[in-house]
Amino acid sequence: MDEIAVVDHDPVWRVHFVEERARLRVALGPLAPVFAHIGSTAVPGLAAKPVIDILIGARVPPPPWVDLSKCAYEALGERGIPGRYFFRRGRPRSHHLHWVDLDGALWRRHLDFRDALRSDSRLAARYANLKRCLAGAHFGDREAYSAAKSAFIEATLTLAARRPASQG
């Protein structure tokens, strides 16, 4: 069973991202990918599953020589999202890697959603409430939990696309 627990925000999640990014930079050195902290753990104050999501922007697909098993990651392929190569680490899960084309549509989509939540505390609070409800309803079904969040995510991205671009 793949239990889903949404917990209060923990500021140490940022530290875990920075540490993992440093490890991955060493492992992926010649590629010089760009890393971004995404997902709910990247939004200060937002409740989340305690799993650090890392977006890797680089050449897609990862070159054949990339073996992240040395960093304790399991490669899972596209996992239903064309153009994204997914890796996970830990039992229970501690990290997810989403390998996408740098500056491609998936790269922008992840960052736009994260930034929308970071810039609107009311939106983030609504998302936290939704996630807590869905975690209870889909406690052992991660796919159903993720699918149930999709309407909120799509609506947020639609609104974000209508807002003027911010500087910085």
C-alpha positions as CSV (number, residue, x, y, z in Angstrom):
1,M,0.0,0.0,0.0
2,D,1.3,3.5,-0.9
3,E,0.0,5.6,2.0
4,I,-0.6,9.3,1.5
5,A,0.0,11.6,4.4
6,V,-0.3,15.4,4.0
7,V,1.6,17.1,6.9
8,D,2.2,20.7,7.9
9,H,5.0,22.5,6.1
10,D,8.5,21.9,7.4
11,P,11.2,24.5,6.6
12,V,13.8,21.7,6.5
13,W,12.3,20.7,3.2
14,R,14.2,23.5,1.5
15,V,17.5,22.3,3.2
16,H,16.8,18.7,1.9
17,F,16.3,20.1,-1.6
18,V,19.6,22.1,-1.5
19,E,21.5,19.0,-0.2
20,E,20.0,16.7,-2.8
21,R,20.7,19.2,-5.6
22,A,24.4,19.2,-4.6
23,R,24.5,15.4,-4.7
24,L,22.8,15.3,-8.1
25,R,25.1,18.0,-9.5
26,V,28.1,15.8,-8.7
27,A,26.4,12.7,-10.3
28,L,25.2,14.5,-13.4
29,G,28.2,16.9,-13.7
30,P,28.9,16.7,-17.4
31,L,25.3,17.4,-18.3
32,A,25.2,20.6,-16.2
33,P,21.4,20.4,-15.8
34,V,19.3,23.1,-14.2
35,F,17.5,22.1,-11.0
36,A,14.3,23.6,-9.4
37,H,12.5,22.8,-6.2
38,I,8.9,22.1,-7.2
39,G,5.7,20.7,-5.7
40,S,4.2,21.6,-2.4
41,T,7.4,21.2,-0.4
42,A,8.7,24.2,-2.4
43,V,5.9,26.5,-1.2
44,P,6.6,28.1,2.2
45,G,3.7,27.4,4.6
46,L,2.0,24.8,2.4
47,A,1.0,21.4,3.8
48,A,2.4,18.6,1.7
49,K,3.3,15.0,1.4
50,P,6.9,15.0,2.8
51,V,8.5,14.1,-0.5
52,I,10.9,16.5,-2.1
53,D,10.1,17.1,-5.8
54,I,13.0,18.1,-8.0
55,L,12.7,19.3,-11.5
56,I,15.7,18.7,-13.7
57,G,15.9,20.6,-16.9
58,A,18.3,19.1,-19.5
59,R,18.4,17.2,-22.7
60,V,15.4,14.8,-23.0
61,P,15.5,11.9,-22.7
62,P,18.4,11.4,-20.2
63,P,21.5,10.1,-22.0
64,P,21.8,6.3,-21.7
65,W,24.8,6.6,-19.5
66,V,22.8,8.4,-16.7
67,D,22.5,5.9,-13.9
68,L,20.8,7.5,-10.9
69,S,20.7,4.2,-9.1
70,K,24.1,5.2,-7.7
71,C,22.2,8.0,-5.9
72,A,19.5,5.4,-4.8
73,Y,17.0,6.5,-7.4
74,E,14.7,4.1,-9.2
75,A,14.1,5.0,-12.9
76,L,10.4,4.6,-13.8
77,G,10.3,6.0,-17.4
78,E,7.7,8.5,-18.4
79,R,5.1,7.2,-16.0
80,G,2.1,8.4,-18.1
81,I,3.5,11.9,-18.9
82,P,5.1,12.0,-22.3
83,G,8.4,14.0,-22.2
84,R,9.0,13.5,-18.5
85,Y,11.3,10.9,-17.1
86,F,10.5,10.1,-13.5
87,F,12.8,8.8,-10.8
88,R,11.9,8.1,-7.1
89,R,14.0,7.5,-4.0
90,G,13.3,6.1,-0.6
91,R,11.0,3.7,1.2
92,P,8.9,5.5,2.3
93,R,9.4,7.8,-0.6
94,S,11.6,10.8,0.1
95,H,12.4,12.3,-3.3
96,H,11.0,12.5,-6.8
97,L,12.9,13.6,-9.8
98,H,11.1,14.9,-12.9
99,W,13.6,15.1,-15.8
100,V,12.2,17.3,-18.6
101,D,13.3,19.5,-21.5
102,L,14.8,22.7,-20.1
103,D,12.4,25.6,-20.9
104,G,9.9,23.2,-22.5
105,A,6.2,23.1,-21.8
106,L,6.6,20.7,-18.8
107,W,9.4,22.8,-17.3
108,R,7.2,26.0,-17.5
109,R,4.1,24.2,-16.2
110,H,5.8,23.0,-13.0
111,L,7.3,26.4,-12.3
112,D,4.1,28.3,-13.1
113,F,2.0,26.2,-10.7
114,R,4.6,26.5,-7.9
115,D,4.9,30.2,-8.5
116,A,1.1,30.7,-8.5
117,L,0.9,29.0,-5.1
118,R,3.9,31.0,-3.7
119,S,2.3,34.3,-4.8
120,D,-1.2,33.7,-3.5
121,S,-1.6,32.5,0.1
122,R,-5.4,32.1,-0.2
123,L,-4.9,29.9,-3.3
124,A,-2.2,27.9,-1.4
125,A,-4.6,27.5,1.6
126,R,-7.4,26.2,-0.7
127,Y,-4.9,23.7,-2.3
128,A,-3.8,22.5,1.2
129,N,-7.4,21.9,2.2
130,L,-8.1,20.0,-1.0
131,K,-5.0,17.9,-0.5
132,R,-5.9,17.0,3.1
133,C,-9.4,16.0,2.0
134,L,-8.1,13.9,-0.9
135,A,-5.4,12.2,1.2
136,G,-8.2,11.0,3.5
137,A,-10.4,9.9,0.6
138,H,-7.5,8.2,-1.3
139,F,-5.3,7.1,1.5
140,G,-3.8,4.1,-0.2
141,D,-4.1,5.2,-3.9
142,R,-1.5,7.7,-5.0
143,E,-2.8,7.7,-8.6
144,A,-6.4,8.5,-7.6
145,Y,-5.1,11.2,-5.2
146,S,-3.0,12.8,-8.0
147,A,-5.9,12.5,-10.5
148,A,-8.3,14.2,-8.1
149,K,-6.0,17.2,-7.8
150,S,-5.8,17.7,-11.6
151,A,-8.9,20.0,-12.0
152,F,-7.5,22.4,-9.3
153,I,-4.0,22.4,-11.0
154,E,-5.5,23.1,-14.5
155,A,-7.7,25.9,-13.2
156,T,-4.6,27.4,-11.4
157,L,-2.5,27.2,-14.5
158,T,-5.3,28.8,-16.6
159,L,-5.5,31.7,-14.2
160,A,-1.7,32.0,-14.0
161,A,-1.5,32.3,-17.8
162,R,-3.9,35.2,-17.8
163,R,-1.9,37.2,-15.2
164,P,0.8,39.6,-16.5
165,A,4.3,38.1,-16.2
166,S,6.3,39.2,-13.2
167,Q,9.8,40.4,-13.2
168,G,12.5,38.3,-11.6
